[in-house]
Amino acid sequence: MALTPVQPQTPAFTAGMSALAGGFAGIFVGTANGSTGLGLAIGAVLLGALGFIFSALYKQEKPARWGVLALFVILGVAMAGIPGAVMGALFGWVFGWFIFWIATGNYRSKLPPYATSGQVLWHFTFRVICGAIFVFLITPILVVMPLSFNAEDFFTFTPEMLQFKAEGYSLKHYRDFFTNDDWQQALWNSVAIAPAATVLSVGFGTLAAIGLSQPHVPFRRAIMAILISPMIVPLIISAAGMYFFYSRIGLQGTYVGVVLAHAALGIPFVIITVTATLVGFDRSLTRAAANMGADPVTTFFKVQMPLILPGVISGGLFAFITSFDEVVVVLFVGSAGQKTLPWQMFTGLREQISPTILAVATILVVISIALLTTVEMLRRRSERLRGMSPS
Amino acid sequence: MTLRKFTAALATSALVAPAAFAADMADELTLVSWGGAYQASQQKAYVEPYLAANPDVKIIWDESSAEAVAKLRAMNEAGNITWDLVDVVASDSMRLCDEGLAMELNADEDLAAAPDGTPASEDFGDLLVSDCFAPQIVYSTTFGYRTDMVGDTPPSSICDVFDLEAYPGKRSLQKRPIDNMEWALYCDGVAKEDIYDVLGTAEGVDRALAKLDTIKDQVVWWTAGAETPQLLADGEVVMGSTFNGRLFSAIAEQGQPIGMLWDMQSFDLDGWIVPEGLPEDRKARVMDFLKFATDTQRLADQAKYISYGPARKSSAPLVGMHAELGIDMAPHMPTDPANAGNVHIYDYEWWADNRDDLDAKFQAWLAK
């Protein structure tokens, strides 16, 4: 049961709101086709007219929405063929829904009845802004994915691809990634270096976090600041410093050197996440364990470790991604023999714009999503265990 | 006294020494190059036959030629040279040689003679532009255009790049003053032989920039050789400059609708340098590889994979067909008489002296 009385809006209001939405969408369509102003004007006029018609003259929701959908599909085909039709259908569906959402007054149904017009407007404007930020952050990543199935050796949507013909698509860039020696060597280097660096980061980072959470340790804040500094200092500065230092002691251009450098970059992430979990850790548990005769090492592994494990694992995942994605430090500290995936992608982008990079990027995005999903699930589990959220 | 004997002994040991070292060569060799199709041609023409003859050697590629000068400086400062042989353009070889970061070579001793016995110094001739440089190829920076975007009269002169009325649309140019300034002056009516004299004056620089100003808002500036082929393939630009081998690859291997504009192509050289300060065993391996990789047959073989002209005179008659496409490579070479009718000889020495100054002015102009 809705708290707020829902009443139909005037045609003028519906037309105005629709024109606003149409103009907003028109800006992007217009810019993509070369004229921002024209797109804005056409979008506003078209949607304003539709809004007026459906709120004043023809109020049958179902046929009207199908009509809008059909109109936009036709417009889309006229502008850009089959892909245009897909985009048109999307726009048509959204606009059809939008006009009636405004016209029937449904947009107020979930808001408190005392909200003023200004508050209602801000409520939805805020959502549009959030949505726009989300779209602009995500679209570049999504665009890369279909391009990685390109049958040509360029970053181009070919006419065949846009018409969804099978010959426009191919897995050859994925095949190149899995058969080309350079990419395979880079992949194995990454797969060898990242876990080693993660193990070191997790080990040292967890110990440091536990040590620094003891109240009696002197200079805790200063030590913490130094350990966190690789995250704050510009990467290029750490990289140049490590290059000269590692060259002197013979670690430059070795696997050990790259692993140590990446471990130093990963430690701050582990310290931060583990410190955060330790805040909710009840110290009386360790005292109870000591009381029962457990030595500190047993206490750590039997009592403390299981409880802070989610923090340790999520810190470890961040350390892993840091090493797996890192290009600046490895360019300095590594030599060609330790070429990692990001290094290979970096040189590939600069010298040879090959869609193999897009195939690799797609694979890496999928891996990153899988890892971050794991982190999120662990975080929820930890909250459930600590009773912070109902499950 | 025994001074004569002593020198004789020294000479003998000098003769024997290389043979003794030959047995003591490092097994690993790090080659630095540009990546892409060019590095692939080096892999096929030089490295694969070398590995067939020396199966114990391991060769590692590092695609870092673009920052070779900066990295070699850092390596030298850190006292840790990790590269063995570095592929650089002629002007970089001069800088590295002047700074003592590259080893001086003796062409006749360190590089193989031609099959007919002509010493390397004559076979390479004028292309040995620096004492540290072992040239491999002649390439050119030239223009490609979209055949389907230029109407019925494709561009035939460099000045068509500056003609926005006949050829409307974006063009891509390299983000540096070299070549662009010369082309601008040439199209502003300066005779070819006077270009560097005019460019040497403040008014000349302003004149070149004023000419570039006429197309500035239609220019996409590139820094990597792969950008222009990508932009042409996308139809984002109607014409653009890049290295001729990149255009050949887009046209012949990828089948893109691109045509070549060879007028006033700018010749340049690419070759090897050996970093100064290598340990003896690695140096012995590098010199062995270098001699093999720059011999007449190897340089001619490279032209099977990429349309860059071999730097040796004796290699030219051996240039044949493309290894996979089976097309005759000679007409695609920048040095082919049909393409080299009107070429721009880029003056290394002039640019070595004026580069810093003009770079600053060019960047300031770009930012305006």
Interface residues (C-beta under 8 A of the other chain):
Chain A: E152 D153 F154 F155 T156 D182 Y243 F244 S247 R248 Q252 G253 S335 A336 G337 K339 T347 G348 L349 R350 E351 Q352 I353
Chain B: T30 V32 W34 G35 G36 A37 I60 W61 D62 E63 S64 A66 A74 M75 E77 A78 G79 N80 T82 A224 G225 A226 E227 P229 Q230 A233 D234 Q254 Q256
